[in-house]
Amino acid sequence: MADIDEETQTVVPSEGLVTLTHVIYGLHAFSAITGLVSAAFIVTAFLSGWPSIIAVIINYAKRSEVHGTYLDSHFGWQIRTFWYAVLWFVIGAVLIATILGMVIGVPLLLVAGLWVLYRIARGWITLADRKPMPLPKLTMKL
């Protein structure tokens, strides 16, 4: 049975899951930083690096174990970061394939790489404070 924080009435995750979440951020960071020190774009290294791919697989495999805890928001944050990076990479690659689009595609990939670094840093810092990540705001106006 899960522990409940009496003060906040929230489910407290096990220390093992907290450590695992730190490891997942570390795997993502390792892949992204590889792009800084190589000829690859940050976003390319992030998406194609084995550490990041392993991290996303762990996210999906362990997501049910963190459900109901503040770690659930971190797992969602990490998964969304990966898949949005895939989207921006595909858009950038398609643009680079055209001569006119290259002017937009290369800067788009550079910005996407900086965005990935920001998401990893913000998430990891928030995790260190044992706080949840903000939920995405999905609003539809009819």
N, C-alpha and C positions, 0 to 999 in steps of 0.2 A: 504494500500500500504506500502511496506517495505521502511525503511530508507536506504539511500545510503550515505556512507562515501565519502565526496567530495574529500578528499586527496588521498585515496586509490582506490576509485571507486568500493568498495565492499559493499555487503548487510550487514547491521548491524542488528543482532538479537535482539529481545526484551529482556529486563532484566529478565522477567519471564522465558524465555527459557534458559538464562544463569544460573539462579538460579536452574532450573530443572536439568541442566547438572551437576551442583555441587552436587545436591542431588543424582543423579544416581551414580556418583563416590563414594559418601559417602555410598550408599547401597552396592556397590561392595566391598568397603574397609571393611565395617562391616562384611560381609560374610567371606572375606579372613582372617581377623584378628581373627575371631572366630576359625579358624583352627590353629592359633598360640597358643591359650590359651586352646585348648582342645586336645583330643587324635586323632582327625581327621587330615588328611593332609590339608594343606592350600588349595590345588586345590580341594579336596573333599568338604570342607566347602564352597568354592567359588561357586561350581557348584550346590550343593544341598541346599544351604541356601536360604530361602525365599526372603531375601532382594535382592540377586543377580538375582534370577529368576524374581522378580518384576521389577528390573532395566532393564533387557533385554526386557521384555514385553513393558515397557515404551519407550525404545529405538525404537522398531519397530512401536509402536503406534504414536510417535511424530516425526518420521524421516522426514516425508514430510514437517513438519513445519519448520525444520531447513535447508532444502535444499537450497543451494546457499549461506549459511553463513559459517563462520569458525566452527560453532558448528556441521555441517554435518560431518566434519572430525573426531570430537570427538565421535559422535554417531557410525560411522564406526569403530573407534578404539575400542570402548567398545564392540561392537557386535563381532568383530574379536577376541578380547581377550577371550570372553566367548566361542566361538565355537572352537577356537584352544585349549583352556583348555580342552574342552570336548574330542577333538581328542587325546591329550596327556594323559588324564585320561584313556580313553579306551585302548590305547596302553599299558600304565603302568599296568592296571588291567589284561589285557590278559597275559602280561609277568609275573606278580605276580602269576598267576594261574599255572605256570610251575615252578618247583624247580630251574632249571637253570636260567630261566628268572627273578626270584625273585632278583637275584643279580643286574640285570639291572633295573627292574621295580620299586623297592622302590626308588633308587636314581633318576630315571626319574620323579617320582611323586614329590619328594622333589625339584628338579630343576624346574619343571613346577609350583610349588607353589611360588617359588622365582620369576619366570618370571611373574606370575600374579601380585604379589606385585609390581614389577618394572613397569609393564604396568599401573597399577592404579596410582602409584605415579607420573610417567612421564606425564601421561595424565592430572592428576589433577593440577600439577604444570604449565603445558602449558596452561590449561584453565584459571588459575589464572592470567596468563600474557595476556589473551585474544588473543592467537595465535592459528592457526590451527595445527593439528597433521600432520606429514608427511604422504603422501599417499603411499600405498604399491607399490613397484616397481615390476611390472609384465613384465618380459622380456622373450621373447621366441626367441631362435636362431635356425634357421633351417639349 
